[in-house]
């Protein structure tokens, strides 16, 4: 190997080693470096940014951070997690009794708590008296079962414990606890309804 070839080989090796060390040392901040390469020997020397190269050299600049690579492939889906534990039961509801009642005054099966058809007596055109229920209601609410009923239908409910003239006003038999009255428009009309006592 002649002297010129040897110098170029040594210079190239030194430059490669220097570049590798710079890349490792400055990977965090990706600084820009400046150097001069000998046009004949290929030897590289690092210089400050403000310093000029010799006439026999060519100026270059580089940094330790290359362009961003392509996105990698998506990883495989992870395994399903285990089912969570069941929540604690909620607090008991406050309703003492409830039911869906037909227009004829019968409790629909599976719709009631604390109320049966024997607790209901139909009076007048569209009145429903409740008696013999195993609780004393303090609050009551009633509404028509809207499926299949006219939009102007409604139900109202009254408690015996809240009205001293309850029996006279409603026509219910003695001992009645509550009264529901269903209306369509301005006239009494039997309608199925929901009732709730608490």
Secondary structure, 3 states (H helix, E strand, C coil): CCHHHHHHHHHHHHHHHHHHHHHHHCCCCCCEEEEEEECCCCCEEEECCCCCCCCCEEEEEEECCCCCCCCCCCCCCCCCCCCCCCCCCCCCCCCCEEEEECCCCCECCCCCECCCHHHEEEECCCEEEEECCCCCCCCEEEEECCCCCCCCEEEEEEEHHHCCCHHHHHCCCCCEEEEEEEEECCEECCCCEEEEEC
